[in-house]
Amino acid sequence: MRTEKFLEHHGVSTNPFAEEDAQTDPVFKNRCRLSTYHPAWDKVFGDPADPATSIVFGEKGAGKTAMRLQIMGKLAEFNREHPDSKIWVIEYDDFNPFLDRFADRLPARKQRDPAKVLDEWKLWDHMDAILSQGVTNLVDLALEAQGQGNPSANRIPNDLRNKLDKHQKRDLLLLAACYDDSLAESFSTRTSRLRRKLWHNSWSTLLAPLAGVVSSGLMLALVIWLWRNENLTAFWGWLAVILAIGGWIPWFVRLWRCHFQARGVAKQVRVLKRDTSSLRQLFMKVSDHELHGQPLPNRRRTDDRYELLSKFQGVLQSLGYTGIAVLVDRVDEPHLVNGSVELMRDFVWSMLDNKFLKQPGVGLKLLLASELVEHLNRESRDFHQRARIDKQNMIPSLDWTGEALYDLANARLDACASEGTTPSLRTMFADEVSDQRLIDAFRSLRVPRNLFKFLYRVIVAHCNSHTDANPVWQIPKETFESTLAVYSREQAATDRGLSAS
């Protein structure tokens, strides 16, 4: 018997249990994302008008990625309803590009050992990566170059140059110089387009080279005049050369200073590739009084990054964004981490800093693996004093009860219902499989991913046991129990393998 025929009989148009990953699950994204939530949803999401940090620990398949997508959807809805107090969304979940560039900066002996690479990773590297994501998305929107990674919640007005004052235009240009990470265009082309978009020109930067040109021209004219009058001596020749060079001294001083700053940024922003000469050229186009005293990420410390984050918030505030939400997910997936709990800890722990997590106007949603809780509980008193986990809306386990999973399965069936039908699990199983038995079985499965895998498998097993000519429309107890036993054994073996690794 075909599974499609079995599902159609129960009023289901699409198999609701075929997909296992929320990121690629059309049923979740198109039908369940804004209607089916985990019981802890309110604590995680909080109040968008006042962004707050939440730390969630959940095992694989518990719904962390689904929760991230739901947060994005809710924030997009909030932004549509509150155009003057929106939330800028930064998805910090693809770590491989940052880690690859970071590892390339280290000595070869460290590059070969992921533990040594991640041991070098600090909080300011996380901040650089987060700022890179946010600034790149903003520049994409400013240049109308919609990047693939730009969340739907982020939109900016077309009259960008009228929304920002001259200081914020400078701040955006400097942020783009340090953090814009687009691969669509060259760095120089993109920054030039942004400068034209903002109508930002510093004519005073032309004074130093103009003084050099004028002094050289005058000295050349003097030498020619003396030569024609046969009064050119070695003394006058050398004096002319010295004065001509002297006219260029202010420009050379400024060139050296901008080169030093550009070299520092290129060296210390370790998660990106920055070219010193391109950065120097951009800094040379910013006047001295605008550049003087501005924070740049050219040292190994967080102070400059906090100031740059504050400047980024100021730019966003002028565009109608009163807060920032940073969604951290999939920390077990980078190839340097490769699911290792110890390496996840090394990568994530630097973020657990109360000053960082409680940054005003910034709400971080850290969706972390459940295995990290044990390491968290073993940390020293100093660590807990620095992290202040008790103030971070922590959820130590993203648990699902059997009843919650039962309701979740019915919600997905309802989302895939044919017009005019109300399918339910109860009608799909024989009466001998009681509701309480279903709830108990689902409780043993623990997480939605296991639930979907099991329901898909039990439906297929039942359909394979019957023909289209002699269909049976309810799954008997024998099929239910045997499939559950086999699946439970396989899942236990998988869990043991993950624990051993």
C-alpha positions as CSV (number, residue, x, y, z in Angstrom):
1,M,0.0,0.0,0.0
2,R,1.3,3.4,-0.9
3,T,1.9,5.8,2.0
4,E,0.3,8.6,0.0
5,K,-2.9,6.6,-0.2
6,F,-2.8,5.9,3.5
7,L,-2.3,9.6,4.3
8,E,-5.0,10.7,1.9
9,H,-7.5,8.4,3.6
10,H,-6.8,10.2,6.9
11,G,-7.2,13.6,5.2
12,V,-3.4,14.4,5.0
13,S,-2.2,16.0,1.7
14,T,1.6,15.9,2.5
15,N,3.6,13.6,4.7
16,P,4.3,15.8,7.8
17,F,7.0,13.5,9.1
18,A,9.3,13.2,6.0
19,E,11.8,16.0,7.0
20,E,14.0,15.9,10.0
21,D,15.9,19.3,9.9
22,A,13.9,22.5,10.5
23,Q,16.2,24.4,8.1
24,T,15.0,22.3,5.1
25,D,11.5,21.4,6.4
26,P,8.8,23.0,4.2
27,V,6.0,21.9,6.6
28,F,7.6,23.7,9.5
29,K,8.7,26.8,7.5
30,N,5.5,27.3,5.6
31,R,2.8,26.0,8.0
32,C,4.0,25.5,11.6
33,R,6.7,28.1,12.2
34,L,4.3,30.8,13.6
35,S,1.8,28.4,15.3
36,T,3.7,25.6,17.1
37,Y,6.1,26.6,19.9
38,H,8.1,24.9,22.6
39,P,6.7,25.4,26.1
40,A,9.8,27.5,27.0
41,W,9.2,29.9,24.1
42,D,8.2,32.9,26.1
43,K,11.3,32.8,28.2
44,V,13.6,32.5,25.2
45,F,12.0,35.1,23.0
46,G,11.3,37.7,25.7
47,D,10.1,41.2,24.8
48,P,11.5,42.5,21.5
49,A,11.0,46.0,22.7
50,D,13.7,45.4,25.3
51,P,16.1,42.7,23.8
52,A,17.5,40.4,26.4
53,T,20.0,37.5,26.4
54,S,18.8,33.8,26.6
55,I,21.0,30.7,26.9
56,V,19.3,27.5,25.8
57,F,20.8,24.0,26.1
58,G,19.2,21.2,24.1
59,E,20.1,17.9,22.6
60,K,20.3,17.2,18.9
61,G,16.8,17.3,17.4
62,A,15.3,19.1,20.3
63,G,14.3,22.1,18.1
64,K,17.0,24.7,18.6
65,T,17.2,25.5,14.9
66,A,13.4,25.5,14.7
67,M,13.4,28.0,17.6
68,R,15.9,30.2,15.8
69,L,13.8,30.3,12.7
70,Q,10.7,31.1,14.8
71,I,12.6,34.0,16.5
72,M,13.5,35.4,13.1
73,G,9.9,35.1,11.9
74,K,8.5,36.8,15.0
75,L,11.1,39.6,14.8
76,A,10.2,40.2,11.1
77,E,6.5,40.4,12.2
78,F,7.4,42.7,15.1
79,N,9.4,45.0,12.7
80,R,6.4,45.3,10.3
81,E,4.2,46.3,13.2
82,H,6.7,48.7,14.8
83,P,8.5,50.6,12.0
84,D,10.1,53.1,14.4
85,S,11.4,50.6,17.0
86,K,12.6,47.6,15.0
87,I,15.1,44.9,15.9
88,W,18.2,44.3,13.6
89,V,18.8,40.5,13.3
90,I,22.2,39.0,13.0
91,E,22.4,35.3,12.3
92,Y,25.7,34.0,13.8
93,D,25.5,30.4,12.8
94,D,27.9,29.8,9.9
95,F,31.3,29.7,11.6
96,N,33.5,27.9,9.0
97,P,34.5,31.0,7.0
98,F,35.6,32.9,10.1
99,L,37.4,29.9,11.6
100,D,39.2,29.1,8.3
101,R,40.6,32.7,8.1
102,F,41.4,32.7,11.8
103,A,43.4,29.4,11.5
104,D,45.3,30.8,8.5
105,R,46.8,33.5,10.7
106,L,48.3,31.0,13.2
107,P,51.6,29.2,12.9
108,A,51.5,26.0,10.9
109,R,52.1,23.8,14.0
110,K,48.9,25.2,15.6
111,Q,46.8,25.0,12.4
112,R,47.0,21.2,12.4
113,D,45.5,20.9,15.9
114,P,41.9,22.2,16.3
115,A,42.3,22.4,20.1
116,K,45.2,24.8,19.7
117,V,43.3,26.9,17.1
118,L,40.2,27.2,19.3
119,D,42.4,27.9,22.4
120,E,43.6,31.1,20.6
121,W,40.0,32.2,19.8
122,K,39.0,35.1,22.1
123,L,35.9,37.1,22.8
124,W,37.0,39.9,20.5
125,D,37.1,37.4,17.6
126,H,33.5,36.6,18.3
127,M,32.7,40.3,18.3
128,D,34.6,40.9,15.1
129,A,32.6,38.0,13.4
130,I,29.3,39.4,14.7
131,L,30.0,42.9,13.6
132,S,31.1,41.5,10.2
133,Q,27.7,39.8,9.8
134,G,25.8,42.9,10.8
135,V,27.8,45.4,8.9
136,T,27.9,43.3,5.7
137,N,24.1,42.9,5.8
138,L,23.6,46.7,6.3
139,V,26.0,47.6,3.4
140,D,24.2,45.0,1.2
141,L,20.9,46.8,1.9
142,A,22.4,50.2,1.4
143,L,23.8,49.3,-2.0
144,E,20.7,47.3,-2.9
145,A,22.8,44.2,-3.3
146,Q,20.6,41.8,-1.4
147,G,22.9,39.2,0.0
148,Q,21.8,35.6,0.5
149,G,22.4,35.8,4.2
150,N,20.3,38.9,4.9
151,P,17.4,38.1,7.3
152,S,14.0,39.1,6.1
153,A,13.5,41.2,9.2
154,N,16.2,43.7,8.1
155,R,15.1,46.5,5.8
156,I,16.3,50.1,5.6
157,P,14.9,53.2,4.0
158,N,16.0,54.3,0.5
159,D,17.0,57.8,1.6
160,L,19.9,56.5,3.6
161,R,22.0,59.7,3.3
162,N,19.2,61.8,4.7
163,K,18.8,59.6,7.7
164,L,22.4,59.7,8.9
165,D,24.3,62.8,10.1
166,K,27.9,63.4,8.9
167,H,29.4,61.6,12.0
168,Q,27.2,58.5,11.4
169,K,28.2,58.5,7.7
170,R,31.8,58.4,8.8
171,D,31.1,55.7,11.3
172,L,29.4,53.5,8.7
173,L,32.3,54.0,6.3
174,L,34.8,53.0,9.0
175,L,32.7,50.0,10.0
176,A,32.5,48.9,6.4
177,A,36.3,49.4,6.0
178,C,36.9,47.1,9.0
179,Y,34.1,44.6,8.7
180,D,32.4,44.5,5.3
181,D,32.8,40.9,4.0
182,S,31.0,40.8,0.7
183,L,32.4,38.6,-2.0
184,A,30.2,40.0,-4.7
185,E,32.5,43.0,-5.5
186,S,36.0,44.1,-4.8
187,F,36.6,46.0,-1.6
188,S,37.6,49.3,-3.3
189,T,34.6,49.2,-5.6
190,R,32.2,48.5,-2.8
191,T,33.5,51.2,-0.5
192,S,33.5,53.7,-3.3
193,R,29.8,52.9,-4.1
194,L,29.0,53.3,-0.4
195,R,30.8,56.7,-0.2
196,R,28.8,57.9,-3.2
197,K,25.6,56.6,-1.7
198,L,26.2,58.5,1.5
199,W,27.4,61.6,-0.4
200,H,30.4,61.7,2.0
201,N,33.4,63.7,0.7
202,S,36.3,65.1,2.8
203,W,37.8,67.8,0.6
204,S,40.3,68.6,3.3
205,T,42.1,65.4,2.6
206,L,43.2,67.0,-0.7
207,L,45.1,69.8,1.0
208,A,48.2,67.8,1.9
209,P,48.8,66.5,-1.7
210,L,47.8,69.8,-3.1
211,A,50.4,71.6,-0.9
212,G,53.0,69.1,-2.2
213,V,52.1,69.7,-5.8
214,V,52.2,73.4,-5.4
215,S,55.5,73.5,-3.6
216,S,57.1,71.2,-6.2
217,G,55.7,73.3,-9.0
218,L,57.0,76.6,-7.5
219,M,60.4,75.1,-6.9
220,L,60.5,73.8,-10.4
221,A,59.6,77.2,-11.7
222,L,62.3,78.8,-9.6
223,V,65.0,76.4,-10.9
224,I,64.0,77.1,-14.5
225,W,64.0,80.8,-13.9
226,L,67.5,80.7,-12.3
227,W,68.8,78.5,-15.1
228,R,67.6,80.8,-17.8
229,N,69.2,83.7,-16.0
230,E,72.4,81.7,-15.5
231,N,72.2,82.2,-11.8
232,L,71.5,78.5,-10.9
233,T,74.2,77.3,-8.5
234,A,74.5,74.1,-6.5
235,F,73.2,76.0,-3.4
236,W,70.0,77.1,-5.1
237,G,69.5,73.7,-6.7
238,W,69.7,71.8,-3.4
239,L,67.6,74.4,-1.6
240,A,64.9,74.0,-4.3
241,V,65.0,70.2,-3.9
242,I,64.7,70.4,0.0
243,L,61.8,72.9,-0.2
244,A,60.0,70.7,-2.8
245,I,60.4,67.6,-0.6
246,G,59.4,69.7,2.5
247,G,56.1,70.5,0.9
248,W,55.2,66.8,0.7
249,I,56.1,66.1,4.4
250,P,52.5,66.6,5.7
251,W,51.3,64.1,3.1
252,F,54.0,61.6,3.9
253,V,53.3,61.9,7.7
254,R,49.6,61.3,7.0
255,L,50.4,58.4,4.7
256,W,52.5,56.8,7.4
257,R,49.9,57.2,10.1
258,C,47.1,55.7,7.9
259,H,49.4,52.9,6.9
260,F,50.1,52.1,10.5
261,Q,46.4,52.1,11.4
262,A,45.5,50.0,8.3
263,R,48.2,47.5,9.1
264,G,47.0,47.2,12.7
265,V,43.4,46.5,11.5
266,A,44.5,44.0,8.9
267,K,46.6,42.2,11.5
268,Q,44.2,42.2,14.5
269,V,40.9,41.4,12.7
270,R,41.8,37.8,12.5
271,V,38.4,36.4,11.3
272,L,38.6,38.4,8.0
273,K,41.0,39.0,5.2
274,R,42.0,42.6,5.0
275,D,44.4,44.2,2.6
276,T,46.6,46.8,4.2
277,S,46.9,49.0,1.0
278,S,43.2,49.0,0.4
279,L,42.5,50.0,4.0
280,R,45.2,52.7,3.8
281,Q,43.6,54.2,0.7
282,L,40.2,54.4,2.4
283,F,41.7,55.9,5.6
284,M,43.5,58.5,3.5
285,K,40.1,59.6,2.2
286,V,38.9,60.4,5.7
287,S,40.0,63.7,7.1
288,D,42.4,63.9,10.1
289,H,39.8,65.5,12.4
290,E,37.2,62.8,11.6
291,L,39.7,59.9,12.0
292,H,41.4,61.2,15.1
293,G,40.3,59.4,18.3
294,Q,38.0,57.0,16.5
295,P,38.1,53.4,17.8
296,L,39.6,50.9,15.4
297,P,40.0,47.1,15.9
298,N,43.8,47.3,15.7
299,R,44.6,45.8,19.1
300,R,43.9,42.5,20.8
301,R,41.3,43.8,23.2
302,T,37.5,44.1,23.5
303,D,37.4,47.8,24.4
304,D,37.5,49.0,20.8
305,R,35.0,46.4,19.7
306,Y,32.5,47.6,22.3
307,E,32.9,51.1,21.0
308,L,32.5,50.0,17.4
309,L,29.4,48.0,18.4
310,S,28.0,51.1,20.0
311,K,28.7,53.1,16.8
312,F,26.9,50.4,14.8
313,Q,23.9,50.7,17.2
314,G,23.9,54.5,16.6
315,V,23.8,54.1,12.9
316,L,21.0,51.5,13.2
317,Q,19.0,53.7,15.5
318,S,18.9,56.5,12.9
319,L,17.4,53.9,10.6
320,G,14.7,52.9,13.0
321,Y,16.3,50.0,14.8
322,T,16.3,50.4,18.5
323,G,17.9,46.9,19.3
324,I,19.9,44.1,17.9
325,A,19.2,40.3,18.2
326,V,22.2,38.0,17.7
327,L,21.1,34.4,17.0
328,V,23.9,31.9,17.8
329,D,23.2,28.3,16.6
330,R,24.9,25.2,15.2
331,V,28.1,25.5,17.2
332,D,28.6,21.8,16.9
333,E,28.8,21.9,13.1
334,P,32.1,23.8,12.2
335,H,34.6,21.3,10.8
336,L,37.2,22.4,13.4
337,V,34.6,21.4,16.1
338,N,33.1,18.4,14.4
339,G,30.7,17.7,17.3
340,S,33.4,17.5,20.0
341,V,32.0,18.7,23.3
342,E,35.5,20.0,24.5
343,L,36.0,21.9,21.3
344,M,32.5,23.4,21.5
345,R,33.3,24.5,25.0
346,D,36.6,26.1,23.9
347,F,34.8,28.0,21.1
348,V,31.7,29.2,23.1
349,W,33.1,29.8,26.6
350,S,34.7,33.2,25.7
351,M,31.2,34.5,24.9
352,L,30.0,33.8,28.4
353,D,30.9,37.2,29.7
354,N,28.4,39.3,31.6
355,K,29.5,42.6,30.0
356,F,29.1,41.1,26.6
357,L,25.8,39.3,27.2
358,K,24.3,42.3,28.9
359,Q,25.3,44.9,26.3
360,P,22.5,47.5,26.3
361,G,20.2,47.1,23.3
362,V,21.6,43.8,22.3
363,G,19.9,40.4,22.9
364,L,21.9,37.3,22.3
365,K,20.1,34.0,21.9
366,L,22.6,31.2,22.4
367,L,21.2,27.9,21.3
368,L,23.8,25.4,22.6
369,A,24.3,21.6,22.8
370,S,23.0,20.0,26.0
371,E,26.4,18.3,26.6
372,L,27.9,21.7,27.5
373,V,25.7,21.9,30.7
374,E,28.0,19.3,32.5
375,H,31.1,21.4,31.6
376,L,29.3,24.5,32.8
377,N,28.5,23.0,36.1
378,R,32.2,22.1,36.6
379,E,33.5,25.6,36.0
380,S,35.2,27.6,38.8
381,R,33.7,30.3,40.9
382,D,35.6,33.0,39.0
383,F,34.1,31.8,35.7
384,H,30.6,32.0,37.1
385,Q,31.3,35.4,38.5
386,R,32.4,36.6,35.1
387,A,29.6,35.0,33.2
388,R,26.7,35.5,35.7
389,I,24.7,32.7,34.1
390,D,22.0,33.3,36.8
391,K,21.2,36.6,35.0
392,Q,21.0,35.3,31.5
393,N,17.6,33.6,31.2
394,M,19.2,30.1,31.1
395,I,17.2,27.1,30.1
396,P,19.3,24.1,31.1
397,S,17.4,21.5,29.0
398,L,15.0,22.0,26.1
399,D,12.9,19.1,27.3
400,W,9.7,17.8,25.6
401,T,7.1,15.9,27.5
402,G,5.2,13.0,25.9
403,E,2.1,15.2,25.9
404,A,3.9,18.1,24.2
405,L,5.2,15.7,21.5
406,Y,1.7,14.3,21.0
407,D,0.3,17.8,20.5
408,L,3.2,18.6,18.2
409,A,2.5,15.6,16.0
410,N,-1.2,16.5,15.8
411,A,-0.3,20.1,14.9
412,R,1.8,18.9,12.0
413,L,-1.0,16.7,10.8
414,D,-3.4,19.6,11.0
415,A,-1.0,21.8,9.1
416,C,-0.9,19.2,6.3
417,A,-4.6,18.5,6.3
418,S,-6.6,18.4,3.1
419,E,-9.3,21.0,2.7
420,G,-12.3,20.2,4.9
421,T,-10.6,17.5,7.0
422,T,-9.3,17.3,10.6
423,P,-6.7,14.5,10.7
424,S,-5.3,13.2,14.1
425,L,-3.0,10.5,15.4
426,R,-5.9,8.9,17.1
427,T,-7.6,7.8,13.9
428,M,-4.3,6.5,12.4
429,F,-3.7,3.9,15.1
430,A,-5.9,1.0,16.2
431,D,-7.9,1.4,19.4
432,E,-5.7,-1.1,21.1
433,V,-2.9,1.5,20.9
434,S,-4.3,3.9,23.6
435,D,-3.6,7.6,23.8
436,Q,-1.6,7.0,27.0
437,R,0.5,4.4,25.2
438,L,1.3,6.9,22.5
439,I,2.2,9.5,25.0
440,D,4.5,7.1,26.9
441,A,6.2,6.0,23.7
442,F,6.7,9.6,22.6
443,R,8.2,10.5,26.0
444,S,10.8,7.8,25.4
445,L,11.7,9.4,22.1
446,R,12.5,12.7,23.9
447,V,12.8,15.1,21.0
448,P,10.8,16.1,17.9
449,R,13.4,14.8,15.4
450,N,13.2,11.3,16.9
451,L,9.4,11.5,17.0
452,F,9.3,12.4,13.3
453,K,11.7,9.7,12.3
454,F,9.7,7.1,14.3
455,L,6.3,8.1,12.9
456,Y,7.6,8.2,9.4
457,R,9.1,4.7,9.9
458,V,6.0,3.2,11.5
459,I,3.7,4.5,8.7
460,V,6.0,3.1,6.1
461,A,6.3,-0.3,7.9
462,H,2.5,-0.5,8.1
463,C,2.0,0.4,4.4
464,N,4.6,-2.2,3.3
465,S,2.6,-4.9,5.2
466,H,-0.5,-4.3,3.1
467,T,-1.5,-4.0,-0.6
468,D,-3.5,-1.3,-2.3
469,A,-6.1,-4.0,-3.1
470,N,-6.6,-4.9,0.6
471,P,-5.8,-1.7,2.5
472,V,-5.8,-1.5,6.3
473,W,-6.4,2.1,7.5
474,Q,-5.2,1.8,11.1
475,I,-1.8,0.8,12.4
476,P,-2.1,-2.2,14.7
477,K,-0.4,-2.5,18.1
478,E,2.1,-5.2,16.8
479,T,3.5,-2.9,14.1
480,F,3.7,0.0,16.5
481,E,5.5,-1.9,19.2
482,S,7.9,-3.7,17.0
483,T,8.9,-0.6,15.1
484,L,9.3,1.3,18.3
485,A,11.6,-1.4,19.8
486,V,13.8,-1.5,16.7
487,Y,14.0,2.3,16.5
488,S,14.8,2.6,20.3
489,R,17.7,0.1,20.0
490,E,19.1,1.9,17.0
491,Q,18.8,5.3,18.8
492,A,20.5,3.9,21.9
493,A,23.4,2.5,19.8
494,T,23.7,5.9,18.1
495,D,23.8,7.7,21.5
496,R,26.5,5.4,22.8
497,G,28.6,6.0,19.7
498,L,28.3,9.8,20.1
499,S,29.2,9.5,23.8
500,A,32.3,7.4,22.9
501,S,33.4,9.9,20.3
